Amino acid sequence: MTAKITTSTLLAAAALAVSFGSAGSALAGDKADMEKCYGVSMAGKNDCKAGEGTSCAGTSKIDYQSNAWKLVPKGTCAGIETPHGKGSLAPSEARVPSA
């Protein structure tokens, strides 16, 4: 009986390892289907370095900061509506906090 449990446990562990490996590959592929969209993140919710005042993820100072980006599904950025206009594929100086 112990041998069956050990074999079952090993098989379950192997299956789990394979599924995690597949999930990791899927996540890597998903990033390729994303694009940087500037001016759509809320304060402190940007994804990473974008320009003056944004040294890394979570450092944007104001909502919809125009030089801070968020990853969004490819092809959707320009259609994202904000109170200050639509998302942009390029940073701008339109809405950046003063130093």
DRENTI-963703 format. One record per atom (N, C-alpha, C, O): residue in three letters; atom name; x, y, z. Coordinates in steps of 0.001 Angstrom, whole numbers, padded with zeros to 6 digits. Each point is the difference from the previous one (the first is absolute). Example, Ala and Ser with C-alpha at 12.3 -4.5 7.8 and 13.67 -1.06 7.14 Angstrom:
2
+-----+------+---------+---------+---------+
: res : atom :      px :      py :      pz :
+-----+------+---------+---------+---------+
: ALA :    N :  013190 : -005690 :  007800 :
: ALA :   CA : -000890 :  001190 :  000000 :
: ALA :    C :  000900 :  001200 :  000000 :
: ALA :    O :  001036 : -000019 :  000665 :
: SER :    N : -001386 :  001069 : -001385 :
: SER :   CA :  000820 :  001190 :  000060 :
: SER :    C : -000770 :  001090 :  000730 :
: SER :    O :  000509 :  001108 :  000169 :
+-----+------+---------+---------+---------+
//
This chain:
99
+-----+------+---------+---------+---------+
: res : atom :      px :      py :      pz :
+-----+------+---------+---------+---------+
: MET :    N :  000829 : -001193 :  000000 :
: MET :   CA : -000829 :  001193 :  000000 :
: MET :    C :  000870 :  001252 :  000000 :
: MET :    O : -000309 :  000963 : -000702 :
: THR :    N :  001367 : -000961 :  001460 :
: THR :   CA :  000883 :  001162 :  000040 :
: THR :    C :  000608 :  000268 : -001368 :
: THR :    O :  000135 :  001157 : -000396 :
: ALA :    N :  000232 : -002202 : -000329 :
: ALA :   CA :  000565 :  000165 : -001332 :
: ALA :    C : -000993 :  000657 : -000943 :
: ALA :    O :  000392 :  000842 : -000808 :
: LYS :    N : -001684 : -001205 :  000890 :
: LYS :   CA : -001024 :  000618 : -000847 :
: LYS :    C : -000133 :  001484 :  000314 :
: LYS :    O : -000095 :  000827 : -000907 :
: ILE :    N :  000088 : -000494 :  002187 :
: ILE :   CA : -000123 :  001409 :  000386 :
: ILE :    C :  001210 :  000774 : -000511 :
: ILE :    O : -000148 :  001102 : -000527 :
: THR :    N :  001314 : -001656 :  000674 :
: THR :   CA :  001213 :  000671 : -000461 :
: THR :    C : -000025 :  000175 : -001508 :
: THR :    O :  000339 :  001069 : -000507 :
: THR :    N : -000737 : -002106 : -000212 :
: THR :   CA : -000086 :  000094 : -001452 :
: THR :    C : -001043 :  001037 : -000400 :
: THR :    O :  000244 :  000822 : -000883 :
: SER :    N : -001396 : -000860 :  001526 :
: SER :   CA : -001053 :  000976 : -000293 :
: SER :    C :  000474 :  001409 :  000296 :
: SER :    O : -000244 :  000927 : -000772 :
: THR :    N :  000915 : -000778 :  001882 :
: THR :   CA :  000503 :  001314 :  000388 :
: THR :    C :  001018 :  000502 : -001018 :
: THR :    O : -000023 :  001172 : -000376 :
: LEU :    N :  000914 : -002052 : -000070 :
: LEU :   CA :  001001 :  000390 : -000990 :
: LEU :    C : -000647 :  000368 : -001327 :
: LEU :    O :  000396 :  000971 : -000644 :
: LEU :    N : -001393 : -001751 :  000239 :
: LEU :   CA : -000697 :  000311 : -001248 :
: LEU :    C : -000737 :  001332 :  000091 :
: LEU :    O :  000010 :  000783 : -000950 :
: ALA :    N : -000639 : -000527 :  002074 :
: ALA :   CA : -000705 :  001269 :  000200 :
: ALA :    C :  000984 :  001162 : -000012 :
: ALA :    O : -000276 :  001046 : -000588 :
: ALA :    N :  001419 : -001228 :  001234 :
: ALA :   CA :  001020 :  001049 :  000030 :
: ALA :    C :  000535 :  000267 : -001403 :
: ALA :    O :  000220 :  001153 : -000369 :
: ALA :    N : -000012 : -002201 : -000411 :
: ALA :   CA :  000491 :  000159 : -001370 :
: ALA :    C : -001034 :  000747 : -000847 :
: ALA :    O :  000356 :  000883 : -000781 :
: ALA :    N : -001614 : -001233 :  000933 :
: ALA :   CA : -001065 :  000667 : -000755 :
: ALA :    C : -000078 :  001482 :  000380 :
: ALA :    O : -000195 :  000862 : -000857 :
: LEU :    N :  000346 : -000586 :  002130 :
: LEU :   CA : -000030 :  001385 :  000476 :
: LEU :    C :  001169 :  000782 : -000584 :
: LEU :    O : -000166 :  001140 : -000432 :
: ALA :    N :  001341 : -001747 :  000419 :
: ALA :   CA :  001189 :  000665 : -000552 :
: ALA :    C : -000199 :  000313 : -001478 :
: ALA :    O :  000371 :  001080 : -000461 :
: VAL :    N : -000950 : -002008 : -000280 :
: VAL :   CA : -000249 :  000224 : -001421 :
: VAL :    C : -001000 :  001136 : -000175 :
: VAL :    O :  000175 :  000851 : -000872 :
: SER :    N : -001222 : -000831 :  001696 :
: SER :   CA : -001006 :  001054 : -000154 :
: SER :    C :  000589 :  001364 :  000336 :
: SER :    O : -000337 :  000985 : -000657 :
: PHE :    N :  001209 : -000899 :  001663 :
: PHE :   CA :  000637 :  001282 :  000309 :
: PHE :    C :  000913 :  000427 : -001139 :
: PHE :    O :  000064 :  001184 : -000331 :
: GLY :    N :  000629 : -002115 : -000260 :
: GLY :   CA :  000859 :  000315 : -001140 :
: GLY :    C : -000804 :  000549 : -001158 :
: GLY :    O :  000424 :  000949 : -000660 :
: SER :    N : -001573 : -001533 :  000411 :
: SER :   CA : -000864 :  000471 : -001083 :
: SER :    C : -000551 :  001380 :  000310 :
: SER :    O : -000091 :  000852 : -000884 :
: ALA :    N : -000276 : -000631 :  002140 :
: ALA :   CA : -000533 :  001304 :  000394 :
: ALA :    C :  001061 :  001071 : -000174 :
: ALA :    O : -000302 :  001106 : -000451 :
: GLY :    N :  001537 : -001420 :  000803 :
: GLY :   CA :  001088 :  000959 : -000163 :
: GLY :    C :  000198 :  000362 : -001452 :
: GLY :    O :  000212 :  001168 : -000325 :
: SER :    N : -000279 : -002161 : -000565 :
: SER :   CA :  000142 :  000260 : -001430 :
: SER :    C : -001162 :  000852 : -000502 :
: SER :    O :  000198 :  000895 : -000822 :
: ALA :    N : -001394 : -001163 :  001305 :
: ALA :   CA : -001164 :  000768 : -000426 :
: ALA :    C :  000131 :  001451 :  000440 :
: ALA :    O : -000325 :  000912 : -000759 :
: LEU :    N :  000800 : -000695 :  001984 :
: LEU :   CA :  000163 :  001364 :  000482 :
: LEU :    C :  001030 :  000744 : -000818 :
: LEU :    O : -000195 :  001177 : -000303 :
: ALA :    N :  001284 : -001825 : -000063 :
: ALA :   CA :  001024 :  000640 : -000814 :
: ALA :    C : -000581 :  000386 : -001358 :
: ALA :    O :  000302 :  001075 : -000519 :
: GLY :    N : -001125 : -001936 : -000053 :
: GLY :   CA : -000639 :  000292 : -001276 :
: GLY :    C : -001012 :  001125 :  000120 :
: GLY :    O : -000145 :  000799 : -000926 :
: ASP :    N : -000554 : -000723 :  002044 :
: ASP :   CA : -001001 :  001036 :  000207 :
: ASP :    C :  000612 :  001391 : -000048 :
: ASP :    O : -000625 :  000930 : -000510 :
: LYS :    N :  001837 : -000771 :  001033 :
: LYS :   CA :  000636 :  001312 :  000030 :
: LYS :    C :  000213 :  000531 : -001413 :
: LYS :    O : -000051 :  001209 : -000223 :
: ALA :    N :  000287 : -002097 : -000722 :
: ALA :   CA :  000179 :  000413 : -001388 :
: ALA :    C : -001296 :  000572 : -000579 :
: ALA :    O :  000037 :  000747 : -000978 :
: ASP :    N : -001157 : -001086 :  001560 :
: ASP :   CA : -001292 :  000494 : -000463 :
: ASP :    C : -000430 :  001263 :  000735 :
: ASP :    O : -001172 :  000375 : -000033 :
: MET :    N :  002128 :  000283 :  000700 :
: MET :   CA : -000283 :  001196 :  000781 :
: MET :    C :  000762 :  001179 : -000595 :
: MET :    O :  000960 : -000175 : -000750 :
: GLU :    N : -001409 :  001379 :  001101 :
: GLU :   CA :  000707 :  001202 : -000416 :
: GLU :    C : -000007 :  001020 :  001134 :
: GLU :    O : -000873 : -000020 :  000867 :
: LYS :    N :  001865 :  000911 : -000891 :
: LYS :   CA :  000068 :  001077 :  000987 :
: LYS :    C : -001018 :  001058 : -000396 :
: LYS :    O : -000047 :  000449 : -001146 :
: CYS :    N : -000759 : -000065 :  002113 :
: CYS :   CA : -001009 :  001027 : -000253 :
: CYS :    C :  000211 :  001116 :  001017 :
: CYS :    O : -000127 : -000212 :  001206 :
: TYR :    N :  000449 :  001402 : -001705 :
: TYR :   CA :  000298 :  001146 :  000852 :
: TYR :    C : -001261 :  000786 :  000332 :
: TYR :    O : -000912 :  000127 : -000817 :
: GLY :    N :  000887 :  000401 :  002045 :
: GLY :   CA : -001081 :  000884 :  000406 :
: GLY :    C : -001266 : -000683 :  000466 :
: GLY :    O : -001039 :  000652 :  000105 :
: VAL :    N :  001090 : -001955 :  000180 :
: VAL :   CA : -001226 : -000701 :  000402 :
: VAL :    C :  000049 : -000555 :  001420 :
: VAL :    O : -001021 : -000458 :  000513 :
: SER :    N :  002179 :  000489 :  000125 :
: SER :   CA :  000098 : -000605 :  001338 :
: SER :    C : -000389 :  001004 :  001087 :
: SER :    O :  000104 :  001214 : -000175 :
: MET :    N : -000543 : -001754 :  001274 :
: MET :   CA : -000307 :  000829 :  001160 :
: MET :    C :  001299 :  000260 :  000760 :
: MET :    O :  000979 : -000725 : -000176 :
: ALA :    N : -000969 :  001747 :  001009 :
: ALA :   CA :  001188 :  000336 :  000785 :
: ALA :    C :  000484 : -001224 :  000770 :
: ALA :    O : -000776 : -000671 :  000681 :
: GLY :    N :  002070 :  000393 : -000802 :
: GLY :   CA :  000594 : -001133 :  000702 :
: GLY :    C : -000277 : -001348 : -000625 :
: GLY :    O :  000367 : -001020 :  000583 :
: LYS :    N : -000998 :  000971 : -001743 :
: LYS :   CA : -000369 : -001275 : -000633 :
: LYS :    C :  000644 : -000197 : -001370 :
: LYS :    O : -000403 : -000895 : -000744 :
: ASN :    N :  001399 :  001717 :  000397 :
: ASN :   CA :  000672 : -000189 : -001297 :
: ASN :    C :  000870 : -001245 :  000053 :
: ASN :    O :  000358 : -000479 :  001077 :
: ASP :    N : -000022 : -000041 : -002257 :
: ASP :   CA :  000748 : -001255 : -000043 :
: ASP :    C :  001506 :  000152 :  000137 :
: ASP :    O :  000624 : -000857 :  000626 :
: CYS :    N : -000007 :  001889 : -001170 :
: CYS :   CA :  001444 :  000165 :  000226 :
: CYS :    C :  000489 :  001329 : -000525 :
: CYS :    O : -000790 :  000855 : -000400 :
: LYS :    N :  002126 : -000685 :  000404 :
: LYS :   CA :  000623 :  001275 : -000329 :
: LYS :    C : -000543 :  000577 : -001295 :
: LYS :    O : -000099 : -000695 : -001011 :
: ALA :    N : -000251 :  001973 :  001052 :
: ALA :   CA : -000562 :  000638 : -001172 :
: ALA :    C :  000639 :  001355 : -000279 :
: ALA :    O : -000011 :  000455 : -001143 :
: GLY :    N :  000550 :  000180 :  002129 :
: GLY :   CA :  000575 :  001323 : -000215 :
: GLY :    C :  000161 :  000725 :  001315 :
: GLY :    O : -000044 : -000612 :  001068 :
: GLU :    N :  000228 :  001900 : -001145 :
: GLU :   CA :  000186 :  000841 :  001186 :
: GLU :    C : -001123 : -000236 :  001008 :
: GLU :    O : -001176 :  000093 : -000351 :
: GLY :    N :  001521 : -000391 :  001570 :
: GLY :   CA : -000992 : -000217 :  001046 :
: GLY :    C : -000504 : -001426 :  000094 :
: GLY :    O : -000830 : -000293 :  000861 :
: THR :    N :  001301 : -000609 : -001716 :
: THR :   CA : -000415 : -001400 :  000057 :
: THR :    C :  001228 : -000901 : -000080 :
: THR :    O :  000404 : -000408 : -001089 :
: SER :    N :  000181 :  000103 :  002224 :
: SER :   CA :  001220 : -000809 : -000004 :
: SER :    C : -000271 : -001485 : -000164 :
: SER :    O :  000867 : -000724 : -000488 :
: CYS :    N : -002021 :  000255 :  000872 :
: CYS :   CA : -000360 : -001401 : -000229 :
: CYS :    C : -001469 : -000236 :  000311 :
: CYS :    O : -000756 :  000935 :  000264 :
: ALA :    N :  000373 : -002189 : -000300 :
: ALA :   CA : -001407 : -000357 :  000188 :
: ALA :    C : -000582 :  000626 :  001263 :
: ALA :    O :  000625 : -000001 :  001060 :
: GLY :    N : -001811 :  000524 : -001198 :
: GLY :   CA : -000714 :  000544 :  001150 :
: GLY :    C :  000448 :  001371 :  000448 :
: GLY :    O : -000330 :  000416 :  001110 :
: THR :    N :  001078 :  000306 : -001941 :
: THR :   CA :  000522 :  001296 :  000440 :
: THR :    C : -000666 :  001205 : -000653 :
: THR :    O :  000392 :  001134 :  000275 :
: SER :    N : -001385 : -001347 : -001130 :
: SER :   CA : -000663 :  001162 : -000602 :
: SER :    C : -000675 :  000796 :  001122 :
: SER :    O : -000515 : -000565 :  000965 :
: LYS :    N :  000532 :  001864 : -001118 :
: LYS :   CA : -000469 :  000895 :  001075 :
: LYS :    C : -001450 :  000438 : -000150 :
: LYS :    O : -000652 :  000334 :  000989 :
: ILE :    N :  000144 : -000332 : -002213 :
: ILE :   CA : -001368 :  000454 : -000237 :
: ILE :    C : -000744 : -000999 : -000884 :
: ILE :    O :  000615 : -000764 : -000743 :
: ASP :    N : -001928 :  000781 :  000832 :
: ASP :   CA : -000815 : -000830 : -000877 :
: ASP :    C :  000198 :  000444 : -001440 :
: ASP :    O :  000075 :  001197 : -000279 :
: TYR :    N :  000010 : -002153 : -000633 :
: TYR :   CA :  000105 :  000244 : -001436 :
: TYR :    C :  001263 :  000785 : -000378 :
: TYR :    O : -000004 :  000770 : -000960 :
: GLN :    N :  001075 : -000974 :  001718 :
: GLN :   CA :  001271 :  000672 : -000287 :
: GLN :    C :  000445 : -000383 : -001410 :
: GLN :    O :  000101 : -001185 : -000318 :
: SER :    N :  000162 :  002169 : -000519 :
: SER :   CA :  000208 : -000261 : -001426 :
: SER :    C :  001364 : -000572 : -000367 :
: SER :    O :  000216 : -000364 : -001155 :
: ASN :    N :  000703 :  000276 :  002104 :
: ASN :   CA :  001279 : -000650 : -000295 :
: ASN :    C :  000159 : -001297 :  000797 :
: ASN :    O :  001100 : -000541 :  000108 :
: ALA :    N : -002202 :  000055 :  000444 :
: ALA :   CA : -000017 : -001273 :  000734 :
: ALA :    C : -000837 : -000989 : -000792 :
: ALA :    O : -001071 :  000347 : -000498 :
: TRP :    N :  001557 : -001581 :  000381 :
: TRP :   CA : -000721 : -000975 : -000813 :
: TRP :    C : -000496 : -001193 :  000792 :
: TRP :    O :  000471 : -000292 :  001099 :
: LYS :    N : -001427 : -000379 : -001690 :
: LYS :   CA : -000605 : -001222 :  000508 :
: LYS :    C : -000055 : -000974 : -001172 :
: LYS :    O : -000322 :  000401 : -001118 :
: LEU :    N :  000629 : -001666 :  001356 :
: LEU :   CA : -000138 : -000993 : -001065 :
: LEU :    C : -001473 : -000306 : -000210 :
: LEU :    O : -000737 : -000262 :  000950 :
: VAL :    N :  000321 :  000298 : -002204 :
: VAL :   CA : -001386 : -000295 : -000367 :
: VAL :    C :  000026 : -000950 : -001198 :
: VAL :    O :  001025 : -000098 : -000675 :
: PRO :    N : -002111 : -000596 :  000399 :
: PRO :   CA : -000036 : -000878 : -001182 :
: PRO :    C :  000299 :  000787 : -001280 :
: PRO :    O : -000527 :  001093 : -000206 :
: LYS :    N :  001366 : -001658 : -000636 :
: LYS :   CA :  000410 :  000651 : -001252 :
: LYS :    C : -001232 :  000411 : -000806 :
: LYS :    O : -000945 : -000770 : -000172 :
: GLY :    N :  000990 :  002008 : -000315 :
: GLY :   CA : -001087 :  000518 : -000821 :
: GLY :    C : -001101 :  000709 :  000765 :
: GLY :    O : -000946 :  000495 : -000611 :
: THR :    N :  001043 : -000432 :  001938 :
: THR :   CA : -001081 :  000615 :  000777 :
: THR :    C :  000339 :  001380 :  000549 :
: THR :    O : -000902 :  000731 :  000411 :
: CYS :    N :  002170 : -000358 : -000393 :
: CYS :   CA :  000428 :  001227 :  000663 :
: CYS :    C : -000739 :  001240 : -000490 :
: CYS :    O : -000572 :  000739 :  000801 :
: ALA :    N :  000579 : -000510 : -002101 :
: ALA :   CA : -000593 :  001218 : -000559 :
: ALA :    C : -001502 :  000097 :  000249 :
: ALA :    O : -000572 :  001080 : -000143 :
: GLY :    N : -000068 : -002165 :  000505 :
: GLY :   CA : -001426 :  000012 :  000274 :
: GLY :    C : -000349 :  000180 :  001469 :
: GLY :    O : -001177 :  000089 :  000349 :
: ILE :    N :  002190 : -000034 :  000519 :
: ILE :   CA : -000265 :  000166 :  001436 :
: ILE :    C : -000299 :  001468 :  000284 :
: ILE :    O :  000852 :  000865 : -000207 :
: GLU :    N : -002048 : -000591 :  000674 :
: GLU :   CA : -000436 :  001364 :  000321 :
: GLU :    C :  000376 :  000341 :  001442 :
: GLU :    O : -000176 : -000817 :  000903 :
: THR :    N :  000689 :  002017 : -000695 :
: THR :   CA :  000280 :  000515 :  001339 :
: THR :    C : -000643 :  001378 :  000096 :
: THR :    O : -000457 :  000530 : -001013 :
: PRO :    N :  000411 :  000053 :  002183 :
: PRO :   CA : -000542 :  001369 :  000113 :
: PRO :    C :  000838 :  001035 : -000763 :
: PRO :    O : -000434 :  001136 : -000192 :
: HIS :    N :  001646 : -001539 : -000244 :
: HIS :   CA :  000902 :  000939 : -000670 :
: HIS :    C :  000271 : -000392 : -001449 :
: HIS :    O :  000959 :  000489 : -000598 :
: GLY :    N : -001760 : -001337 :  000039 :
: GLY :   CA :  000189 : -000452 : -001375 :
: GLY :    C :  000238 : -001498 : -000040 :
: GLY :    O : -000264 : -000715 :  000966 :
: LYS :    N :  000767 :  000257 : -002099 :
: LYS :   CA :  000225 : -001435 : -000190 :
: LYS :    C :  001429 : -000381 :  000350 :
: LYS :    O :  000883 :  000853 :  000094 :
: GLY :    N : -000671 : -002159 :  000099 :
: GLY :   CA :  001332 : -000519 :  000237 :
: GLY :    C :  000886 :  000251 : -001207 :
: GLY :    O : -000487 :  000222 : -001108 :
: SER :    N :  001805 : -000258 :  001337 :
: SER :   CA :  000948 :  000278 : -001070 :
: SER :    C :  001115 : -001035 : -000015 :
: SER :    O :  000397 : -000503 :  001052 :
: LEU :    N :  000107 :  000184 : -002231 :
: LEU :   CA :  001122 : -000931 : -000125 :
: LEU :    C :  001337 :  000693 :  000249 :
: LEU :    O :  001040 : -000659 :  000028 :
: ALA :    N : -001054 :  001974 :  000152 :
: ALA :   CA :  001222 :  000761 :  000254 :
: ALA :    C : -000187 :  000907 :  001217 :
: ALA :    O : -001101 :  000498 :  000235 :
: PRO :    N :  002155 : -000282 :  000529 :
: PRO :   CA : -000101 :  000897 :  001160 :
: PRO :    C : -000128 :  001449 : -000470 :
: PRO :    O :  000393 :  000338 : -001116 :
: SER :    N : -000942 :  000501 :  001971 :
: SER :   CA : -000053 :  001432 : -000296 :
: SER :    C :  000210 :  000765 :  001308 :
: SER :    O :  000057 : -000590 :  001079 :
: GLU :    N :  000052 :  001860 : -001192 :
: GLU :   CA :  000191 :  000854 :  001183 :
: GLU :    C : -001314 :  000691 :  000387 :
: GLU :    O :  000008 :  000905 :  000835 :
: ALA :    N : -001112 : -001311 : -001418 :
: ALA :   CA : -001294 :  000652 :  000233 :
: ALA :    C : -000426 : -000037 :  001461 :
: ALA :    O : -000459 :  001014 :  000524 :
: ARG :    N :  000597 : -002152 :  000148 :
: ARG :   CA : -000422 : -000141 :  001402 :
: ARG :    C :  001116 : -000666 :  000785 :
: ARG :    O : -000007 : -001217 :  000184 :
: VAL :    N :  000950 :  001995 :  000271 :
: VAL :   CA :  001056 : -000511 :  000851 :
: VAL :    C :  000057 :  000874 :  001248 :
: VAL :    O : -000231 :  001206 : -000071 :
: PRO :    N :  000537 : -001813 :  001207 :
: PRO :   CA :  000061 :  000803 :  001222 :
: PRO :    C :  001183 :  000963 : -000047 :
: PRO :    O :  001050 : -000320 : -000557 :
: SER :    N : -001230 :  001492 :  001143 :
: SER :   CA :  001124 :  000938 :  000046 :
: SER :    C :  000987 : -000456 :  001073 :
: SER :    O : -000382 : -000606 :  001001 :
: ALA :    N :  001623 :  000903 : -001228 :
: ALA :   CA :  001074 : -000438 :  000905 :
: ALA :    C : -000070 :  000660 :  001301 :
: ALA :    O :  000830 : -000260 :  000870 :
+-----+------+---------+---------+---------+
//
